[in-house]
């Protein structure tokens, strides 16, 4: 049996973790690639994720922890263009990790990814969210998510992120990607990176 591909994740907060971990798992399974994921950081916001990433790279370089096959970093775009947000993350990554990097930059915030496919959202939650035009207000999509869950009759104990795994499972990624280009960019980049690893994965000794 082939050894699994190793995936290390550095994420901004719990909302990123609840959504991105099952999304990564779904895509790896769809690509039929055995994998193991480790969430290295998912608390404390943007700055904490990047500081933990810098420390982690130092530890890997010095041999204190293993080097992953893919390094996934998820940071909100905060209304920058995807290219600018991606460049900011790439600036924190050492050259020896750059070929292993996959960037997730929800634009403007990760809660918009939860809402990206209103049809499957309604099937899971019971009410379609009013996606509307993109807005940069920090709390806008967090409020839309929580309010839609509440109006559907659910106690919104975690602001709606408790539905993340079911939403990811039900989501039509093609339709969601048409509604949110930053989500499409992440899904496409992850698939492409996993596919480049597939021949290497097959060659590993059992």
Buried (B, 14 or more C-beta within 10 A) or exposed (E): EBEBBBBBBBBBBBBBBBBBBBBBBBBBEEBEBEBEBEBBBBBEEEEBBBBBBEEBBEEBEEEEEEBBBBBBBBBBBBBBEBEEBBEBBEEBBEEEBEEBBBBBBBBBBBBBBBBBBBEBBBBBBEBBBEBEEEBEEEEBBBBBBBBBBBEBEBEBEBBBBBBBBBBBEBBEBEEBBEBBEBBBBBBEBBBEBBEEBBEEBEEEEE
